[in-house]
Amino acid sequence: MGSPSTYAQIVPRLRYLKSTLISPDKIRELTPPLTDIYAYLRETRYKAVSETKNAQDAEKEIMKRFYSAVDEISSFTPKEAVNLALAFAREDEINDSLLVLRSIAEGKEVDKNNLTSLLWSQSSLNKILAEPDSLAGIQRYLEISLKYKHIYNALKDAYSYFNELKDSSVITWYSLSATSNLYYDSFSDLNSIDKNYVSKTLCPIIEGKIALGLIQASLLKIPARIIELSFSKINACNISWNKISSIYERESADPIALSTSLREHFKYIKIEGKKEEEIMDSIRKSSNLSAKRSSEAAFQSYPFSPSLISAALILLKQEASNLKTVISSAYLRLNKDEYEQLLII
């Protein structure tokens, strides 16, 4: 296990990385015209974004910068925390791999342009799809994926639930469970002190995914048994699965009643609203804002642990999300009132 002195060596690099983040006030100022937005970005690490000609290419360049940061951080991270750093890119890989699985299950063509994780230099999904017959069928896709554990486990379970429920939407629904478990696994082997610090940054994300998973499962009529199998491996964040399982079993027929009953069982997120969309929006927003606050706090508290790694990457990923929102909104000619609520600030 890495010692405090080991982490002390990487703290200055992570603090410098944080110092280069675009401030919330500046994010608010980045409004159309697009030429003004790009003029500012030319003076940042997002210079390549300013040379793009459409929203899709701009988003790709933003994600390239993010994946480059993941590579950089993982290169100097102590061994026991490498999976923690890589989880922030592997999350996209799992989401994309499940999109591919759903496309194959539905007999649709896979559009690789929509698979963001293929831009990552360490992308396992890129290697899978490079095989000439990787999309020939589900069994072949699973077979090729077998050597990449984090992808294969997600595909295997999602395919099992798809076979049982005969509904392809369960495949992409399962991404919430798969990525929750990815983040939990990324710090579950740390010592108890480091695990406690890291969990403070990641639990808002995990809670948000679990709550969204429960509400979406209710809408999709997914049985309580599958909910239990999907999420109950997460032994963190003070989540009481016995209580949550009984609530879901009792209230799953009514997503609104379910959300009301779940409110007091999550520490980091808010579950508010009178309609399904409002409820899910409140979960996403509160999860992101809580993760942001926890990450900022990590830089102000005891820093000699892996928590600064997760905190830095949370803030970097949120910055990427904010920039994608601002630029895509500029291309769509949305006014500030229409997109500001989507920003994580």
C-alpha positions as CSV (number, residue, x, y, z in Angstrom):
1,M,0.0,0.0,0.0
2,G,1.2,3.5,-0.7
3,S,2.2,5.5,2.3
4,P,1.4,9.1,3.1
5,S,4.9,10.1,1.9
6,T,4.1,8.3,-1.5
7,Y,1.0,10.4,-2.0
8,A,2.8,13.5,-0.8
9,Q,5.0,13.3,-3.9
10,I,2.0,13.6,-6.2
11,V,0.0,16.2,-4.3
12,P,1.8,19.2,-6.0
13,R,1.0,17.8,-9.5
14,L,-2.7,17.3,-8.6
15,R,-2.9,20.8,-7.0
16,Y,-1.4,22.3,-10.2
17,L,-3.9,20.4,-12.3
18,K,-6.7,21.7,-10.2
19,S,-5.3,25.3,-10.5
20,T,-5.7,25.0,-14.3
21,L,-9.4,24.3,-14.1
22,I,-11.8,26.9,-15.6
23,S,-13.5,28.7,-12.7
24,P,-17.3,28.6,-12.3
25,D,-17.5,32.3,-12.9
26,K,-15.7,31.9,-16.2
27,I,-17.9,29.0,-17.3
28,R,-20.9,31.3,-16.7
29,E,-19.2,34.0,-18.9
30,L,-18.7,31.6,-21.8
31,T,-21.7,32.6,-23.9
32,P,-22.2,33.0,-27.6
33,P,-21.0,34.0,-30.1
34,L,-19.0,30.9,-30.6
35,T,-16.0,32.9,-31.7
36,D,-15.7,34.5,-28.2
37,I,-15.9,31.1,-26.6
38,Y,-13.2,29.7,-28.9
39,A,-11.0,32.8,-28.4
40,Y,-10.9,32.1,-24.6
41,L,-10.3,28.3,-25.1
42,R,-7.2,29.0,-27.3
43,E,-5.5,30.2,-24.1
44,T,-6.2,27.0,-22.2
45,R,-5.4,23.3,-22.6
46,Y,-8.5,23.2,-24.9
47,K,-6.8,25.0,-27.7
48,A,-7.6,22.2,-30.2
49,V,-11.3,22.6,-29.5
50,S,-11.2,26.2,-31.0
51,E,-10.1,24.7,-34.3
52,T,-13.2,22.5,-34.7
53,K,-16.0,23.3,-37.1
54,N,-19.0,21.5,-35.5
55,A,-20.3,20.5,-32.1
56,Q,-19.5,16.8,-32.5
57,D,-15.8,17.5,-33.3
58,A,-15.6,20.0,-30.4
59,E,-16.9,17.4,-28.0
60,K,-14.4,14.8,-29.2
61,E,-11.5,17.3,-28.6
62,I,-12.8,18.0,-25.1
63,M,-12.9,14.3,-24.3
64,K,-9.4,13.8,-25.8
65,R,-8.1,16.4,-23.3
66,F,-9.9,14.6,-20.5
67,Y,-8.6,11.2,-21.4
68,S,-5.1,12.6,-21.7
69,A,-5.5,13.8,-18.1
70,V,-6.5,10.3,-17.0
71,D,-3.4,8.9,-18.7
72,E,-1.2,11.5,-17.0
73,I,-2.6,11.0,-13.6
74,S,-2.6,7.2,-13.8
75,S,1.0,7.3,-14.9
76,F,2.2,8.7,-11.6
77,T,-0.5,7.2,-9.3
78,P,0.7,4.5,-6.7
79,K,-0.2,1.0,-7.8
80,E,-3.1,0.3,-5.5
81,A,-4.9,3.4,-6.7
82,V,-4.4,3.0,-10.5
83,N,-7.8,1.4,-11.0
84,L,-9.3,4.4,-9.2
85,A,-7.8,6.8,-11.8
86,L,-8.7,4.5,-14.7
87,A,-12.3,4.2,-13.5
88,F,-13.1,7.7,-14.8
89,A,-12.4,6.6,-18.4
90,R,-13.6,3.0,-17.9
91,E,-17.0,4.4,-17.0
92,D,-17.3,5.6,-20.6
93,E,-16.1,2.3,-21.9
94,I,-18.8,0.4,-20.0
95,N,-21.5,2.8,-21.2
96,D,-20.3,2.5,-24.8
97,S,-19.9,-1.3,-24.7
98,L,-23.5,-1.7,-23.5
99,L,-24.7,0.6,-26.3
100,V,-23.0,-1.7,-28.7
101,L,-24.6,-4.8,-27.1
102,R,-28.0,-3.2,-27.3
103,S,-27.5,-2.3,-31.0
104,I,-26.5,-5.9,-31.8
105,A,-29.5,-7.2,-29.8
106,E,-31.8,-5.0,-31.8
107,G,-30.1,-5.8,-35.1
108,K,-29.0,-2.2,-35.6
109,E,-25.8,-0.9,-37.1
110,V,-23.2,0.3,-34.6
111,D,-22.2,3.9,-35.1
112,K,-18.6,4.1,-33.8
113,N,-18.7,7.9,-34.1
114,N,-21.0,8.0,-31.0
115,L,-18.7,5.9,-28.9
116,T,-16.7,8.5,-27.0
117,S,-14.4,6.0,-25.2
118,L,-12.8,5.0,-28.5
119,L,-10.9,8.3,-28.2
120,W,-9.1,7.1,-25.1
121,S,-5.5,5.8,-25.8
122,Q,-6.0,2.9,-23.4
123,S,-9.5,1.9,-24.8
124,S,-10.1,-1.8,-24.4
125,L,-13.4,-1.3,-26.4
126,N,-11.3,-0.1,-29.3
127,K,-9.3,-3.3,-29.3
128,I,-12.5,-5.4,-29.1
129,L,-14.1,-3.6,-32.0
130,A,-10.9,-3.8,-34.0
131,E,-11.6,-7.5,-34.4
132,P,-13.1,-8.0,-37.9
133,D,-16.1,-10.2,-36.7
134,S,-16.6,-8.4,-33.3
135,L,-20.1,-7.3,-34.3
136,A,-21.1,-10.6,-36.0
137,G,-23.4,-11.5,-33.1
138,I,-23.8,-11.3,-29.3
139,Q,-21.9,-14.4,-28.5
140,R,-18.9,-13.4,-30.6
141,Y,-18.9,-9.9,-29.1
142,L,-18.9,-11.4,-25.6
143,E,-16.2,-13.9,-26.5
144,I,-13.8,-11.2,-27.7
145,S,-14.6,-9.1,-24.6
146,L,-13.7,-11.9,-22.2
147,K,-10.1,-10.7,-21.7
148,Y,-11.2,-7.2,-20.5
149,K,-12.8,-8.0,-17.2
150,H,-14.5,-4.6,-16.5
151,I,-16.3,-4.7,-19.9
152,Y,-17.0,-8.4,-20.0
153,N,-18.6,-8.5,-16.5
154,A,-21.0,-5.7,-17.5
155,L,-21.9,-7.3,-20.8
156,K,-22.4,-10.7,-19.3
157,D,-24.8,-9.5,-16.6
158,A,-26.7,-7.1,-19.0
159,Y,-27.1,-9.9,-21.5
160,S,-28.4,-12.3,-18.8
161,Y,-31.1,-9.8,-17.8
162,F,-32.0,-9.1,-21.4
163,N,-32.5,-12.8,-22.0
164,E,-34.8,-13.0,-18.9
165,L,-36.8,-9.8,-19.5
166,K,-36.8,-9.8,-23.3
167,D,-36.5,-6.0,-23.3
168,S,-33.4,-4.4,-24.8
169,S,-33.7,-1.2,-22.7
170,V,-32.6,-3.2,-19.7
171,I,-29.1,-3.4,-21.3
172,T,-28.5,0.3,-21.2
173,W,-30.3,0.6,-17.9
174,Y,-27.7,-1.8,-16.4
175,S,-25.0,0.8,-17.1
176,L,-26.0,2.6,-13.9
177,S,-25.3,-0.6,-11.9
178,A,-22.2,-1.6,-13.8
179,T,-20.6,1.9,-13.4
180,S,-21.6,2.1,-9.7
181,N,-19.9,-1.2,-9.1
182,L,-16.9,0.0,-11.1
183,Y,-16.4,3.0,-8.8
184,Y,-16.9,0.9,-5.7
185,D,-14.4,-1.8,-6.8
186,S,-11.9,1.0,-7.7
187,F,-11.4,1.8,-4.0
188,S,-12.7,-1.3,-2.2
189,D,-9.2,-2.7,-1.8
190,L,-7.7,0.4,-0.2
191,N,-6.9,0.5,3.5
192,S,-9.8,1.6,5.7
193,I,-8.4,5.2,6.2
194,D,-7.9,5.8,2.4
195,K,-11.2,4.1,1.6
196,N,-13.0,6.5,3.9
197,Y,-11.4,9.6,2.3
198,V,-12.0,8.4,-1.3
199,S,-15.6,7.3,-0.5
200,K,-16.4,10.9,0.5
201,T,-15.7,12.0,-3.1
202,L,-17.2,9.0,-4.9
203,C,-20.3,8.3,-2.8
204,P,-22.3,11.2,-4.3
205,I,-21.7,9.7,-7.7
206,I,-22.6,6.2,-6.6
207,E,-25.7,7.3,-4.8
208,G,-26.8,9.2,-7.8
209,K,-26.4,6.2,-10.1
210,I,-28.2,3.9,-7.6
211,A,-31.2,6.3,-7.2
212,L,-31.5,6.8,-10.9
213,G,-31.3,3.1,-11.4
214,L,-34.2,2.6,-9.0
215,I,-36.4,5.2,-10.6
216,Q,-35.7,4.0,-14.1
217,A,-36.2,0.4,-13.0
218,S,-39.6,1.3,-11.7
219,L,-40.5,2.8,-15.1
220,L,-39.2,-0.3,-16.9
221,K,-40.9,-2.7,-14.5
222,I,-37.7,-4.4,-13.6
223,P,-38.2,-7.0,-10.8
224,A,-36.8,-6.4,-7.3
225,R,-34.7,-9.6,-7.6
226,I,-32.7,-8.0,-10.4
227,I,-32.3,-4.8,-8.5
228,E,-30.9,-6.7,-5.6
229,L,-28.5,-8.7,-7.8
230,S,-27.4,-5.5,-9.7
231,F,-26.6,-3.1,-6.8
232,S,-26.3,-5.1,-3.5
233,K,-22.5,-5.8,-4.0
234,I,-21.9,-2.1,-3.1
235,N,-20.9,-2.2,0.6
236,A,-20.2,1.5,1.0
237,C,-21.9,4.9,1.4
238,N,-23.9,3.7,4.4
239,I,-26.6,2.3,2.0
240,S,-29.0,-0.1,3.7
241,W,-29.9,-2.6,1.0
242,N,-32.5,-4.4,3.2
243,K,-34.5,-1.2,3.5
244,I,-34.1,0.0,-0.1
245,S,-35.0,-3.5,-1.4
246,S,-38.2,-3.6,0.7
247,I,-39.1,0.0,-0.4
248,Y,-38.6,-0.9,-4.1
249,E,-40.6,-4.1,-3.8
250,R,-43.4,-2.2,-2.1
251,E,-43.5,1.0,-4.2
252,S,-42.0,0.0,-7.6
253,A,-45.4,0.2,-9.4
254,D,-45.4,4.0,-8.7
255,P,-42.2,5.9,-9.5
256,I,-43.5,9.0,-7.7
257,A,-44.3,7.1,-4.5
258,L,-41.0,5.2,-4.8
259,S,-39.0,8.5,-5.0
260,T,-40.8,9.9,-1.9
261,S,-40.0,6.8,0.1
262,L,-36.4,6.8,-0.9
263,R,-35.5,10.4,0.0
264,E,-34.3,9.8,3.5
265,H,-32.1,6.8,2.6
266,F,-29.5,8.8,0.7
267,K,-27.0,11.1,2.4
268,Y,-25.5,13.0,-0.5
269,I,-28.3,13.5,-3.1
270,K,-31.7,15.1,-3.2
271,I,-34.8,13.4,-4.7
272,E,-37.3,16.1,-5.6
273,G,-40.1,16.8,-8.1
274,K,-43.6,15.8,-8.9
275,K,-42.9,14.2,-12.3
276,E,-40.5,11.4,-13.3
277,E,-38.3,13.8,-15.4
278,E,-38.1,16.3,-12.6
279,I,-37.1,13.6,-10.1
280,M,-34.4,12.2,-12.3
281,D,-33.1,15.8,-13.0
282,S,-32.9,16.5,-9.3
283,I,-30.9,13.3,-8.7
284,R,-28.4,14.1,-11.5
285,K,-27.9,17.7,-10.5
286,S,-27.6,17.1,-6.7
287,S,-25.3,14.1,-7.3
288,N,-23.0,16.3,-9.5
289,L,-23.0,19.2,-7.1
290,S,-22.4,17.1,-4.1
291,A,-19.5,15.4,-5.8
292,K,-18.1,18.8,-6.7
293,R,-18.3,20.0,-3.1
294,S,-16.8,16.9,-1.7
295,S,-14.0,17.1,-4.3
296,E,-13.3,20.7,-3.5
297,A,-13.2,19.8,0.2
298,A,-10.7,17.0,-0.4
299,F,-8.2,19.6,-1.5
300,Q,-8.7,21.5,1.7
301,S,-8.4,18.5,4.1
302,Y,-5.9,15.8,4.6
303,P,-4.4,15.4,1.1
304,F,-1.9,12.5,1.4
305,S,-4.3,9.8,0.2
306,P,-5.9,8.6,-3.1
307,S,-8.8,11.0,-2.4
308,L,-7.0,13.8,-4.3
309,I,-6.8,11.6,-7.3
310,S,-10.6,10.9,-7.4
311,A,-11.3,14.6,-6.5
312,A,-9.1,15.9,-9.3
313,L,-10.7,13.6,-11.9
314,I,-14.3,14.4,-10.8
315,L,-13.6,18.1,-11.2
316,L,-11.9,17.5,-14.6
317,K,-14.8,15.4,-15.8
318,Q,-17.3,18.0,-14.7
319,E,-15.3,20.7,-16.5
320,A,-15.5,18.6,-19.7
321,S,-19.2,18.2,-19.2
322,N,-19.7,22.0,-18.7
323,L,-17.7,22.8,-21.8
324,K,-19.6,20.3,-24.0
325,T,-22.9,21.9,-22.7
326,V,-21.7,25.5,-23.5
327,I,-20.4,24.7,-27.0
328,S,-23.3,22.4,-28.1
329,S,-25.7,25.1,-26.8
330,A,-23.9,27.7,-28.8
331,Y,-24.2,25.6,-32.0
332,L,-27.9,25.0,-31.2
333,R,-28.4,28.8,-30.6
334,L,-29.9,28.2,-27.2
335,N,-30.1,31.2,-24.8
336,K,-28.4,31.1,-21.4
337,D,-31.6,30.4,-19.5
338,E,-32.1,27.3,-21.6
339,Y,-28.8,25.6,-20.8
340,E,-27.4,27.2,-17.6
341,Q,-29.4,24.8,-15.5
342,L,-27.4,21.9,-17.1
343,L,-24.1,23.3,-15.9
344,I,-22.3,21.9,-12.9
345,I,-21.4,25.1,-11.1
